[in-house]
Amino acid sequence: MEIIASRTRITGSNPRYSYRALVPLDEIDPARRHRVAILHVQTPTTRLPCTRIADTIAPDRWFERNLAVPCGLAARLNLVGRRVEAIILRSIFPEMVTHLAPLMLLLDHDPGSAVHRATTIDLNAAFDAIAPRIDVLMPPDLGLYQGDDRRAA
């Protein structure tokens, strides 16, 4: 599965960055595409429709909202999604060292904005397989290797 990872500089005097890992809509199971939130990533050549990691890994029961919210799945799905996103981002951007993907990160240097593509295992509906191992999950468990298969988007 292909992932788009981006590092975007937030305007201001301090080097603050927003990091995102998104899944291109073409990589999502066709039966789920109409149920996920769609975001757009600007690559050097095109504007690409994508979705969040949490929407990608969500189990089918998540889309049955009347069952997902009362059983506490929303908080757990968000936590697992942010953790998986952080693992992906750390394998691509070594300066991103947080355990969970932050909304914004202040760096002591200014590496500049960047967008990369990476390949992972198929994350479609992978929540039930990933969630029990989330505390020990490593990049190789997701099919990622430091700097391997990374290319500009």
N, CA and C atoms as an extended XYZ file, in Angstrom:
459
Properties=species:S:1:pos:R:3:atomname:S:1:resname:S:1:resid:I:1 pbc="F F F"
N         0.847       -1.160        0.000 N   MET     1
C         0.000        0.000        0.000 CA  MET     1
C         0.898        1.230        0.000 C   MET     1
N         0.546        2.200       -0.788 N   GLU     2
C         1.331        3.420       -0.875 CA  GLU     2
C         0.831        4.450        0.131 C   GLU     2
N         1.771        5.162        0.728 N   ILE     3
C         1.480        6.208        1.711 CA  ILE     3
C         2.165        7.485        1.243 C   ILE     3
N         1.501        8.621        1.437 N   ILE     4
C         2.101        9.926        1.168 CA  ILE     4
C         2.421       10.553        2.520 C   ILE     4
N         3.680       10.835        2.757 N   ALA     5
C         4.117       11.455        4.002 CA  ALA     5
C         4.614       12.856        3.695 C   ALA     5
N         4.177       13.814        4.490 N   SER     6
C         4.581       15.195        4.218 CA  SER     6
C         5.063       15.894        5.487 C   SER     6
N         5.958       16.819        5.263 N   ARG     7
C         6.453       17.717        6.305 CA  ARG     7
C         6.234       19.119        5.737 C   ARG     7
N         5.389       19.909        6.403 N   THR     8
C         5.045       21.228        5.898 CA  THR     8
C         5.418       22.292        6.920 C   THR     8
N         6.210       23.261        6.478 N   ARG     9
C         6.619       24.343        7.388 CA  ARG     9
C         5.443       25.256        7.640 C   ARG     9
N         5.241       25.567        8.913 N   ILE    10
C         4.196       26.505        9.311 CA  ILE    10
C         4.842       27.880        9.382 C   ILE    10
N         4.208       28.871        8.784 N   THR    11
C         4.806       30.198        8.720 CA  THR    11
C         5.076       30.763       10.100 C   THR    11
N         6.124       31.521       10.208 N   GLY    12
C         6.540       32.130       11.463 CA  GLY    12
C         8.052       32.109       11.561 C   GLY    12
N         8.574       32.699       12.624 N   SER    13
C        10.024       32.787       12.753 CA  SER    13
C        10.652       31.484       13.247 C   SER    13
N         9.942       30.721       14.054 N   ASN    14
C        10.472       29.448       14.541 CA  ASN    14
C        10.197       28.333       13.530 C   ASN    14
N        11.121       27.367       13.422 N   PRO    15
C        10.882       26.265       12.474 CA  PRO    15
C         9.870       25.249       13.037 C   PRO    15
N         8.588       25.541       12.838 N   ARG    16
C         7.513       24.645       13.256 CA  ARG    16
C         6.992       23.918       12.023 C   ARG    16
N         6.735       22.628       12.198 N   TYR    17
C         6.305       21.802       11.075 CA  TYR    17
C         5.071       20.989       11.422 C   TYR    17
N         4.279       20.774       10.413 N   SER    18
C         3.141       19.867       10.493 CA  SER    18
C         3.533       18.614        9.715 C   SER    18
N         3.345       17.465       10.335 N   TYR    19
C         3.668       16.188        9.699 CA  TYR    19
C         2.370       15.425        9.475 C   TYR    19
N         2.221       14.833        8.290 N   ARG    20
C         1.034       14.033        7.978 CA  ARG    20
C         1.446       12.801        7.195 C   ARG    20
N         0.760       11.711        7.454 N   ALA    21
C         0.876       10.503        6.629 CA  ALA    21
C        -0.533       10.181        6.182 C   ALA    21
N        -0.751       10.169        4.894 N   LEU    22
C        -2.080        9.938        4.336 CA  LEU    22
C        -2.023        8.820        3.298 C   LEU    22
N        -3.165        8.218        3.070 N   VAL    23
C        -3.273        7.120        2.112 CA  VAL    23
C        -4.026        7.623        0.878 C   VAL    23
N        -3.432        7.494       -0.318 N   PRO    24
C        -4.152        7.890       -1.533 CA  PRO    24
C        -5.464        7.112       -1.655 C   PRO    24
N        -6.493        7.786       -2.103 N   LEU    25
C        -7.819        7.173       -2.194 CA  LEU    25
C        -7.815        5.921       -3.060 C   LEU    25
N        -6.944        5.873       -4.066 N   ASP    26
C        -6.849        4.690       -4.935 CA  ASP    26
C        -6.402        3.449       -4.172 C   ASP    26
N        -5.746        3.633       -3.026 N   GLU    27
C        -5.243        2.509       -2.231 CA  GLU    27
C        -6.312        1.950       -1.269 C   GLU    27
N        -7.391        2.677       -1.096 N   ILE    28
C        -8.455        2.265       -0.182 CA  ILE    28
C        -9.356        1.247       -0.861 C   ILE    28
N        -9.792        0.267       -0.085 N   ASP    29
C       -10.729       -0.737       -0.582 CA  ASP    29
C       -11.916       -0.004       -1.217 C   ASP    29
N       -12.260       -0.319       -2.468 N   PRO    30
C       -13.338        0.402       -3.161 CA  PRO    30
C       -14.661        0.438       -2.393 C   PRO    30
N       -14.966       -0.577       -1.637 N   ALA    31
C       -16.222       -0.604       -0.873 CA  ALA    31
C       -16.212        0.418        0.267 C   ALA    31
N       -15.045        0.901        0.646 N   ARG    32
C       -14.930        1.832        1.772 CA  ARG    32
C       -14.726        3.279        1.339 C   ARG    32
N       -14.385        3.514        0.093 N   ARG    33
C       -13.998        4.856       -0.356 CA  ARG    33
C       -15.047        5.924       -0.083 C   ARG    33
N       -16.303        5.594       -0.222 N   HIS    34
C       -17.354        6.595       -0.026 CA  HIS    34
C       -17.617        6.867        1.460 C   HIS    34
N       -16.971        6.121        2.343 N   ARG    35
C       -17.212        6.258        3.781 CA  ARG    35
C       -16.096        6.992        4.522 C   ARG    35
N       -15.000        7.306        3.856 N   VAL    36
C       -13.855        7.920        4.525 CA  VAL    36
C       -13.811        9.425        4.270 C   VAL    36
N       -13.142       10.133        5.176 N   ALA    37
C       -12.924       11.571        4.985 CA  ALA    37
C       -11.870       11.756        3.894 C   ALA    37
N       -12.118       12.680        2.988 N   ILE    38
C       -11.184       12.905        1.877 CA  ILE    38
C       -10.445       14.218        2.100 C   ILE    38
N        -9.123       14.109        2.076 N   LEU    39
C        -8.222       15.253        2.176 CA  LEU    39
C        -7.400       15.283        0.896 C   LEU    39
N        -6.851       16.438        0.571 N   HIS    40
C        -6.030       16.535       -0.635 CA  HIS    40
C        -4.595       16.897       -0.272 C   HIS    40
N        -3.666       16.212       -0.898 N   VAL    41
C        -2.244       16.469       -0.717 CA  VAL    41
C        -1.708       17.056       -2.010 C   VAL    41
N        -0.991       18.149       -1.881 N   GLN    42
C        -0.368       18.773       -3.052 CA  GLN    42
C         1.010       18.157       -3.252 C   GLN    42
N         1.182       17.426       -4.340 N   THR    43
C         2.485       16.884       -4.706 CA  THR    43
C         3.070       17.824       -5.759 C   THR    43
N         4.335       17.663       -6.113 N   PRO    44
C         4.908       18.569       -7.122 CA  PRO    44
C         4.164       18.543       -8.459 C   PRO    44
N         3.489       17.446       -8.785 N   THR    45
C         2.846       17.346      -10.093 CA  THR    45
C         1.328       17.397      -10.069 C   THR    45
N         0.707       17.114       -8.924 N   THR    46
C        -0.755       17.044       -8.898 CA  THR    46
C        -1.297       17.231       -7.487 C   THR    46
N        -2.588       17.387       -7.407 N   ARG    47
C        -3.305       17.429       -6.124 CA  ARG    47
C        -3.989       16.073       -5.981 C   ARG    47
N        -3.627       15.326       -4.952 N   LEU    48
C        -4.010       13.925       -4.820 CA  LEU    48
C        -5.040       13.728       -3.707 C   LEU    48
N        -6.222       13.125       -4.011 N   PRO    49
C        -7.191       12.841       -2.942 CA  PRO    49
C        -6.681       11.691       -2.080 C   PRO    49
N        -6.735       11.893       -0.768 N   CYS    50
C        -6.222       10.917        0.197 CA  CYS    50
C        -7.183       10.804        1.376 C   CYS    50
N        -6.883        9.887        2.274 N   THR    51
C        -7.614        9.779        3.523 CA  THR    51
C        -6.646        9.537        4.659 C   THR    51
N        -7.139        9.642        5.866 N   ARG    52
C        -6.317        9.493        7.064 CA  ARG    52
C        -5.998        8.025        7.334 C   ARG    52
N        -4.942        7.804        8.096 N   ILE    53
C        -4.564        6.451        8.497 CA  ILE    53
C        -5.687        5.825        9.321 C   ILE    53
N        -6.276        6.588       10.246 N   ALA    54
C        -7.348        6.041       11.095 CA  ALA    54
C        -8.524        5.539       10.258 C   ALA    54
N        -8.907        6.276        9.228 N   ASP    55
C       -10.008        5.824        8.365 CA  ASP    55
C        -9.626        4.578        7.579 C   ASP    55
N        -8.358        4.460        7.248 N   THR    56
C        -7.886        3.312        6.483 CA  THR    56
C        -7.868        2.050        7.335 C   THR    56
N        -7.362        2.149        8.553 N   ILE    57
C        -7.251        0.959        9.398 CA  ILE    57
C        -8.561        0.601       10.084 C   ILE    57
N        -9.539        1.490       10.062 N   ALA    58
C       -10.802        1.274       10.788 CA  ALA    58
C       -11.450       -0.056       10.416 C   ALA    58
N       -11.954       -0.769       11.432 N   PRO    59
C       -12.679       -2.005       11.133 CA  PRO    59
C       -14.032       -1.667       10.519 C   PRO    59
N       -14.637       -2.623        9.863 N   ASP    60
C       -15.931       -2.373        9.231 CA  ASP    60
C       -16.976       -1.883       10.232 C   ASP    60
N       -16.908       -2.361       11.474 N   ARG    61
C       -17.900       -1.938       12.476 CA  ARG    61
C       -17.802       -0.447       12.792 C   ARG    61
N       -16.656        0.180       12.502 N   TRP    62
C       -16.506        1.619       12.728 CA  TRP    62
C       -17.501        2.412       11.895 C   TRP    62
N       -17.768        1.948       10.717 N   PHE    63
C       -18.659        2.685        9.823 CA  PHE    63
C       -20.120        2.495       10.194 C   PHE    63
N       -20.396        1.632       11.140 N   GLU    64
C       -21.724        1.495       11.733 CA  GLU    64
C       -21.684        2.324       13.011 C   GLU    64
N       -21.749        3.633       12.864 N   ARG    65
C       -21.515        4.578       13.961 CA  ARG    65
C       -22.316        4.271       15.230 C   ARG    65
N       -23.522        3.756       15.102 N   ASN    66
C       -24.319        3.501       16.296 CA  ASN    66
C       -23.668        2.437       17.187 C   ASN    66
N       -22.786        1.593       16.637 N   LEU    67
C       -22.080        0.601       17.440 CA  LEU    67
C       -20.688        1.086       17.839 C   LEU    67
N       -20.044        1.851       16.984 N   ALA    68
C       -18.648        2.232       17.203 CA  ALA    68
C       -18.482        3.209       18.358 C   ALA    68
N       -19.323        4.208       18.447 N   VAL    69
C       -19.144        5.232       19.466 CA  VAL    69
C       -19.458        4.714       20.871 C   VAL    69
N       -20.600        4.041       21.103 N   PRO    70
C       -20.874        3.571       22.463 CA  PRO    70
C       -19.854        2.566       22.993 C   PRO    70
N       -19.249        1.772       22.155 N   CYS    71
C       -18.313        0.768       22.658 CA  CYS    71
C       -16.897        1.321       22.819 C   CYS    71
N       -16.706        2.627       22.656 N   GLY    72
C       -15.409        3.239       22.897 CA  GLY    72
C       -14.414        3.070       21.769 C   GLY    72
N       -14.850        2.663       20.620 N   LEU    73
C       -13.937        2.426       19.507 CA  LEU    73
C       -13.314        3.716       18.983 C   LEU    73
N       -14.021        4.838       19.077 N   ALA    74
C       -13.522        6.094       18.513 CA  ALA    74
C       -12.177        6.490       19.123 C   ALA    74
N       -12.084        6.476       20.438 N   ALA    75
C       -10.837        6.884       21.099 CA  ALA    75
C        -9.706        5.912       20.776 C   ALA    75
N        -9.993        4.629       20.811 N   ARG    76
C        -8.955        3.620       20.537 CA  ARG    76
C        -8.493        3.709       19.083 C   ARG    76
N        -9.432        3.897       18.150 N   LEU    77
C        -9.089        4.026       16.733 CA  LEU    77
C        -8.220        5.247       16.503 C   LEU    77
N        -8.539        6.364       17.137 N   ASN    78
C        -7.738        7.572       17.001 CA  ASN    78
C        -6.322        7.344       17.536 C   ASN    78
N        -6.207        6.722       18.693 N   LEU    79
C        -4.903        6.456       19.291 CA  LEU    79
C        -4.056        5.540       18.410 C   LEU    79
N        -4.636        4.443       17.947 N   VAL    80
C        -3.897        3.506       17.094 CA  VAL    80
C        -3.532        4.170       15.769 C   VAL    80
N        -4.443        4.948       15.201 N   GLY    81
C        -4.165        5.661       13.951 CA  GLY    81
C        -3.015        6.648       14.096 C   GLY    81
N        -3.006        7.415       15.190 N   ARG    82
C        -1.917        8.375       15.419 CA  ARG    82
C        -0.592        7.667       15.664 C   ARG    82
N        -0.624        6.521       16.328 N   ARG    83
C         0.604        5.764       16.584 CA  ARG    83
C         1.169        5.200       15.282 C   ARG    83
N         0.307        4.625       14.453 N   VAL    84
C         0.744        4.094       13.160 CA  VAL    84
C         1.287        5.232       12.297 C   VAL    84
N         0.609        6.374       12.310 N   GLU    85
C         1.081        7.528       11.539 CA  GLU    85
C         2.464        7.955       12.022 C   GLU    85
N         2.686        7.986       13.335 N   ALA    86
C         3.993        8.377       13.872 CA  ALA    86
C         5.080        7.383       13.461 C   ALA    86
N         4.763        6.097       13.470 N   ILE    87
C         5.743        5.084       13.050 CA  ILE    87
C         6.132        5.307       11.590 C   ILE    87
N         5.151        5.568       10.755 N   ILE    88
C         5.407        5.819        9.332 CA  ILE    88
C         6.253        7.081        9.167 C   ILE    88
N         5.856        8.153        9.839 N   LEU    89
C         6.573        9.421        9.719 CA  LEU    89
C         8.009        9.323       10.214 C   LEU    89
N         8.230        8.618       11.317 N   ARG    90
C         9.586        8.469       11.844 CA  ARG    90
C        10.479        7.673       10.907 C   ARG    90
N         9.902        6.756       10.150 N   SER    91
C        10.736        5.984        9.227 CA  SER    91
C        11.143        6.817        8.009 C   SER    91
N        10.432        7.905        7.754 N   ILE    92
C        10.716        8.759        6.595 CA  ILE    92
C        11.439       10.043        7.002 C   ILE    92
N        11.014       10.627        8.117 N   PHE    93
C        11.591       11.875        8.610 CA  PHE    93
C        12.252       11.602        9.964 C   PHE    93
N        13.553       11.369       10.001 N   PRO    94
C        14.239       10.986       11.242 CA  PRO    94
C        14.118       12.008       12.377 C   PRO    94
N        13.880       13.269       12.048 N   GLU    95
C        13.766       14.289       13.087 CA  GLU    95
C        12.441       14.202       13.836 C   GLU    95
N        11.480       13.483       13.299 N   MET    96
C        10.167       13.339       13.940 CA  MET    96
C        10.281       12.190       14.936 C   MET    96
N        10.539       12.520       16.193 N   VAL    97
C        10.864       11.499       17.184 CA  VAL    97
C         9.755       11.249       18.205 C   VAL    97
N         8.581       11.818       18.026 N   THR    98
C         7.510       11.652       19.001 CA  THR    98
C         6.845       10.281       18.885 C   THR    98
N         6.247        9.841       19.977 N   HIS    99
C         5.569        8.539       20.043 CA  HIS    99
C         4.238        8.570       19.295 C   HIS    99
N         3.560        9.723       19.320 N   LEU   100
C         2.315        9.935       18.586 CA  LEU   100
C         2.524       11.092       17.622 C   LEU   100
N         1.854       11.041       16.481 N   ALA   101
C         1.988       12.117       15.498 CA  ALA   101
C         1.434       13.412       16.091 C   ALA   101
N         2.262       14.458       16.228 N   PRO   102
C         1.801       15.722       16.810 CA  PRO   102
C         1.096       16.588       15.767 C   PRO   102
N         0.294       17.521       16.242 N   LEU   103
C        -0.323       18.477       15.322 CA  LEU   103
C         0.741       19.407       14.751 C   LEU   103
N         1.728       19.740       15.594 N   MET   104
C         2.787       20.648       15.186 CA  MET   104
C         4.038       20.287       15.977 C   MET   104
N         5.197       20.419       15.346 N   LEU   105
C         6.453       20.076       16.000 CA  LEU   105
C         7.456       21.203       15.793 C   LEU   105
N         8.029       21.681       16.888 N   LEU   106
C         9.064       22.714       16.827 CA  LEU   106
C        10.412       22.021       16.734 C   LEU   106
N        11.185       22.349       15.704 N   LEU   107
C        12.505       21.736       15.508 CA  LEU   107
C        13.599       22.742       15.832 C   LEU   107
N        14.789       22.246       16.124 N   ASP   108
C        15.921       23.132       16.384 CA  ASP   108
C        16.675       23.477       15.098 C   ASP   108
N        16.227       22.931       13.975 N   HIS   109
C        16.811       23.251       12.675 CA  HIS   109
C        15.660       23.379       11.674 C   HIS   109
N        15.958       23.794       10.466 N   ASP   110
C        14.913       24.065        9.475 CA  ASP   110
C        15.139       23.203        8.230 C   ASP   110
N        14.639       21.946        8.223 N   PRO   111
C        14.899       21.057        7.093 CA  PRO   111
C        14.091       21.369        5.833 C   PRO   111
N        13.068       22.205        5.928 N   GLY   112
C        12.254       22.557        4.769 CA  GLY   112
C        11.113       21.571        4.549 C   GLY   112
N        10.132       22.011        3.794 N   SER   113
C         8.978       21.170        3.493 CA  SER   113
C         9.372       20.049        2.551 C   SER   113
N         8.683       18.919        2.657 N   ALA   114
C         8.973       17.774        1.788 CA  ALA   114
C         7.755       16.862        1.719 C   ALA   114
N         7.632       16.177        0.595 N   VAL   115
C         6.576       15.171        0.410 CA  VAL   115
C         7.237       13.928       -0.164 C   VAL   115
N         6.988       12.771        0.471 N   HIS   116
C         7.557       11.506        0.026 CA  HIS   116
C         6.475       10.440       -0.066 C   HIS   116
N         6.723        9.467       -0.918 N   ARG   117
C         5.867        8.282       -1.003 CA  ARG   117
C         6.625        7.129       -0.365 C   ARG   117
N         5.886        6.284        0.336 N   ALA   118
C         6.474        5.089        0.936 CA  ALA   118
C         5.494        3.941        0.736 C   ALA   118
N         5.997        2.738        0.829 N   THR   119
C         5.161        1.558        0.671 CA  THR   119
C         5.075        0.824        2.001 C   THR   119
N         3.861        0.452        2.386 N   THR   120
C         3.625       -0.299        3.617 CA  THR   120
C         2.832       -1.561        3.306 C   THR   120
N         2.580       -2.326        4.348 N   ILE   121
C         1.665       -3.459        4.203 CA  ILE   121
C         0.272       -2.901        3.921 C   ILE   121
N        -0.654       -3.745        3.515 N   ASP   122
C        -2.033       -3.315        3.291 CA  ASP   122
C        -2.663       -2.979        4.639 C   ASP   122
N        -3.056       -1.732        4.818 N   LEU   123
C        -3.635       -1.279        6.074 CA  LEU   123
C        -5.160       -1.237        6.062 C   LEU   123
N        -5.782       -1.615        4.961 N   ASN   124
C        -7.237       -1.603        4.892 CA  ASN   124
C        -7.825       -2.502        5.980 C   ASN   124
N        -8.637       -1.915        6.861 N   ALA   125
C        -9.320       -2.632        7.947 CA  ALA   125
C        -8.356       -3.419        8.827 C   ALA   125
N        -7.158       -2.907        9.036 N   ALA   126
C        -6.124       -3.620        9.791 CA  ALA   126
C        -6.174       -3.360       11.296 C   ALA   126
N        -7.147       -2.608       11.769 N   PHE   127
C        -7.218       -2.242       13.180 CA  PHE   127
C        -7.150       -3.443       14.112 C   PHE   127
N        -7.956       -4.446       13.880 N   ASP   128
C        -8.001       -5.602       14.785 CA  ASP   128
C        -6.682       -6.370       14.823 C   ASP   128
N        -5.913       -6.321       13.754 N   ALA   129
C        -4.609       -6.990       13.731 CA  ALA   129
C        -3.522       -6.122       14.371 C   ALA   129
N        -3.645       -4.806       14.237 N   ILE   130
C        -2.608       -3.891       14.718 CA  ILE   130
C        -2.818       -3.482       16.171 C   ILE   130
N        -4.034       -3.186       16.566 N   ALA   131
C        -4.315       -2.617       17.894 CA  ALA   131
C        -3.730       -3.417       19.057 C   ALA   131
N        -3.835       -4.745       19.083 N   PRO   132
C        -3.281       -5.472       20.232 CA  PRO   132
C        -1.757       -5.356       20.356 C   PRO   132
N        -1.081       -5.047       19.259 N   ARG   133
C         0.390       -4.969       19.260 CA  ARG   133
C         0.901       -3.536       19.188 C   ARG   133
N         0.023       -2.550       19.365 N   ILE   134
C         0.405       -1.163       19.099 CA  ILE   134
C         1.574       -0.685       19.957 C   ILE   134
N         1.709       -1.176       21.184 N   ASP   135
C         2.800       -0.725       22.052 CA  ASP   135
C         4.161       -1.265       21.643 C   ASP   135
N         4.183       -2.331       20.870 N   VAL   136
C         5.461       -2.920       20.445 CA  VAL   136
C         5.650       -2.871       18.923 C   VAL   136
N         4.730       -2.215       18.229 N   LEU   137
C         4.787       -2.152       16.768 CA  LEU   137
C         6.006       -1.369       16.312 C   LEU   137
N         6.704       -1.899       15.333 N   MET   138
C         7.912       -1.278       14.789 CA  MET   138
C         7.732       -1.076       13.288 C   MET   138
N         8.544       -0.207       12.662 N   PRO   139
C         8.435        0.017       11.225 CA  PRO   139
C         8.459       -1.264       10.384 C   PRO   139
N         9.330       -2.239       10.666 N   PRO   140
C         9.308       -3.456        9.842 CA  PRO   140
C         7.974       -4.221        9.912 C   PRO   140
N         7.242       -4.079       11.032 N   ASP   141
C         5.923       -4.713       11.139 CA  ASP   141
C         4.939       -4.124       10.132 C   ASP   141
N         5.199       -2.889        9.722 N   LEU   142
C         4.345       -2.223        8.733 CA  LEU   142
C         4.951       -2.298        7.331 C   LEU   142
N         6.050       -3.034        7.202 N   GLY   143
C         6.707       -3.149        5.905 CA  GLY   143
C         7.599       -1.970        5.589 C   GLY   143
N         7.984       -1.197        6.608 N   LEU   144
C         8.822       -0.016        6.433 CA  LEU   144
C        10.235       -0.287        6.925 C   LEU   144
N        11.182        0.303        6.251 N   TYR   145
C        12.574        0.194        6.644 CA  TYR   145
C        13.180        1.570        6.514 C   TYR   145
N        14.002        1.988        7.472 N   GLN   146
C        14.567        3.337        7.511 CA  GLN   146
C        15.179        3.738        6.164 C   GLN   146
N        14.542        4.689        5.497 N   GLY   147
C        15.062        5.222        4.237 CA  GLY   147
C        14.859        4.306        3.032 C   GLY   147
N        14.385        3.089        3.238 N   ASP   148
C        14.206        2.141        2.148 CA  ASP   148
C        12.893        2.429        1.423 C   ASP   148
N        12.890        2.391        0.125 N   ASP   149
C        11.695        2.578       -0.692 CA  ASP   149
C        11.065        3.957       -0.503 C   ASP   149
N        11.857        4.931       -0.117 N   ARG   150
C        11.365        6.293        0.025 CA  ARG   150
C        11.696        7.030       -1.257 C   ARG   150
N        10.722        7.745       -1.769 N   ARG   151
C        10.955        8.513       -2.980 CA  ARG   151
C        10.103        9.774       -2.964 C   ARG   151
N        10.521       10.772       -3.684 N   ALA   152
C         9.763       12.019       -3.733 CA  ALA   152
C         8.407       11.769       -4.370 C   ALA   152
N         7.402       12.461       -3.868 N   ALA   153
C         6.038       12.265       -4.375 CA  ALA   153
C         5.811       12.989       -5.671 C   ALA   153
